[in-house]
Amino acid sequence: MIEPTLISSHAMDSGIALDLYLDPDLLWFRGHFPQLPLLPGVVQLDWALLLAGRHLGLTAQYTDRFQVKYKAGLFPGDHVTLVLRHDVAKGRLGFDYRRDGVTCSNGSLVVGP
């Protein structure tokens, strides 16, 4: 399994909020790290792009123009909300991973229309 389980979604101005379950069997938890499995940051970026493409119709493209701030880890079994916001004028996708209403990581990256 390589993607989180989508529990529900909620449309919002310029974006969407996705309630996700991080199944302990996700591939990304294996070996990162053996004593304390943690969802890698690069996977968080990948999911933001993938899910923005799927739910907001954005062109998923990888870029070196991104900003990310990690505040807390995401762990196996977590229920998180991924908030995706598309700023059309700036051509940027903002994302925010939250657990229990508290931001665990957030950032933005360049996306196509």
N, C-alpha and C positions, 0 to 999 in steps of 0.2 A: 504494500500500500504506500503510495507516494503523495497523496493529497489528504487534507483534513476532511472530516465529515461535515457537510453543511447541515446545520440544524434548522436555521431559518434565515430569512433576509428581510430587510426593511429599507424601502426607498427613502431617500432624503434629498434635500436640495443639493444638486450637483454631484450626487453620489449614492452610495448604498452602505448599509451596515450588515455584515454577514456574521451570524453566530456560528462558530465552528467548534468542533470537538477534535482535540489532538489525540488520536488513538495511540495507545502505547506501542502498537505494532507498526507504526509508521517507520519506513526504512531509515529515515533521517536520524532517529534516536539510537540506532545501532552503532556503537563505537564512538559516539560523540556525547558524552564521555562515558566510559564503562561504569564508573562509580556514581555518576550523576548525569543521566541523560538530559540533553539540552537541545532544543531546536536551533540549528545553525542559522546565523544571520542571513547568509546567502539564500537559504530556503525561504526565509521570510520575504526577501525581495522578490524571489521567483514567484511565490504565491500571490503577492500583491499584483504583479504584472499579469499572471495567468488569470486570476479572478477578475481583474479589471477588464481584461479582454472578453471574458465570458459574460460578465454581468453589466458592464457599461459600454460594451462594443468598441473598446479602444484597441488600437493596434499594439499588440504586445511586441516590444522591441527591446533588446538589451542595449544598455548604454553605460558609459563611464561617468555620466553626469547625474549623480544622485547624492542625496544626503540622508544619513541614517543616524539615529541616536538610540542606543540601547540602554534601558533603565533597569530592567529586570528580566530574568530568564523565562522562557516558555518551556513547560515540562510535559512529559507523558501524562495523559489523563486530564489536562487542562481544558476548560471551556473558555474560549476567548471570543471577543468581538473584533472583527477586522473592519475598520471604517475606511472606505475608499472615497476620495473626493477628487473630481476632475476639474482643474482650473483651465478652462478652454483658452482664455486670453494668454496665459503663460505657457500653455502646452505641457503642463505638469500634472502628475498624479500624486496626490498626498495620501499617505496611509498611516494608520494608527492601530496597533494591536493592543487591546485592553483585556485585562482580567479583573473581574469584579469592579469594573468602572475605573480601574487604575491603569494608566498607560505603561506598557512594558517596553514598547519600542515604537518609534514613529520616524517619518521621513518623507521625502518626495523624490521623484525622478521624472525625467523627460519621457513623454509618450507621444505617439502619433495621434492624429485626429480620429 
